[in-house]
Amino acid sequence: MNLRRSWEVYFAFTIFLTAGRAYSFFAPESPEHLYFTVLNAFEHGFSLFYILAVLQIALTAFHWLPLALYLFQRRLGPPLFWQVMFVLRAILDTAGNSYTKNTLVSLYQNDPWVCALTLLYLVLPYVPWYWACWRYAFMQKEA
């Protein structure tokens, strides 16, 4: 399998990653949906966490575009736009996922090794995506 085909397969995989994350968030029977429902029931000020999670999912879906542009070696827009979007995604991926953060904190309290392995399990699938988006945003030449 050549490198281009690997990236194409990975692109399809990112669609499933994002769809799974969106389903986990929006499906009424999912634990994550229940988490946000309970959180909002206590205080509406916690709706900020819900908004951040929705923005994180939306920005993750939007980042299919720079991944595809990187894959097909096409330019679209100024690099500064993609740099800002990359940084915004990194911020939202860390700040916009309170359910996962709380799960990891709980795991850490119980068993730090399980927490570390879970974190690796959660982060590793996104490493090539971040790498490609970083290269697309920061390594392209100005026109």
Secondary structure, DSSP 8 states (H G I E B T S, - for coil): --HHHHHHHHHHHHHHHHHHHHHHHH-TTSHHHHHHHHHHHH-GGGHHHHHHHHHHHHHHHHTHHHHHHHHTT---S-HHHHHHHHHHHHHHHHHS-HHHHHHHHHHHHH-HHHHHHHHHHHHGGGHHHHHHHHHHHHSS---
